């Protein structure tokens, strides 16, 4: 085996006469020889590579992403939970909203998956409305049956109980929003005539109209429509809030 080591060193351009190289070669030879049978012992009969460890090929258990998400945000699984199915005026369902008590506030998660031709991309006003009725053919337009923004304290827009963060719809028609509010409780959402979520056609300005602007007729801003809706436009989709099944 030492001769094999010498031949290898010559091929690599190293000199056997170099003391440092020679020492390394002797060490390498010792390692090689340590794998050979000792005098008086039969050589090893192992000629095959040990088989690899077994691989699990069964299907993995399904992952509960909602549970992971709840745990990540410290959500109390024992908290009361409600939900709403968002649908367009023609009945096409485009998303789900879940609302769960988490300590002293509500955690709201909205998932949208719509046809971009029906829900164009961009920021959309997203609010809780005061009545749990979603009629597509309302007298004053789709989903006007849901009434105005939920407003328990008689405030202007941006301080309504039902005002929420706007949701951004991507180019492919999908969107996701996770937000919180402590202005309303689950009991508020289920009491009386109930409540509903509305997805609007346009962005919400939260009644933030600086004093330097004025209306075409010279009127003061923000006007009544801005103070009541944030100028977020028509109602694209609606979902009645109900207890989770």
Number of C-alpha atoms within 10 A of each C-alpha: 11 14 9 10 17 18 13 13 16 12 10 9 8 14 14 17 8 10 10 11 14 17 12 13 18 15 12 15 17 13 11 13 13 10 10 12 11 10 7 6 8 9 11 9 6 7 6 6 6 7 6 6 6 6 6 7 6 6 6 7 6 6 8 8 9 9 12 12 11 15 12 9 11 11 18 13 13 9 13 16 19 18 22 21 20 27 22 22 18 10 11 13 17 20 21 17 21 20 26 24 22 21 12 9 15 23 20 20 16 20 18 21 17 22 15 14 10 13 24 18 20 16 19 24 27 27 24 28 29 24 24 24 21 25 15 20 13 12 10 8 13 20 24 21 21 27 16 15 24 24 20 14 10 10 13 18 24 20 17 23 25 24 24 20 18 22 23 19 21 18 14 14 19 19 19 16 17 14 14 16 17 13 16 18 17 19 10 16 25 18 11 11 13 18 27 31 28 26 24 24 22 21 18 26 17 23 21 14 15 9 9 7 12 14 10 7 6 8 10 13 18 18 15 14 14 20 20 19 23 24 21 21 16 16 22 21 27 34 27 24 26 20 14 12 6
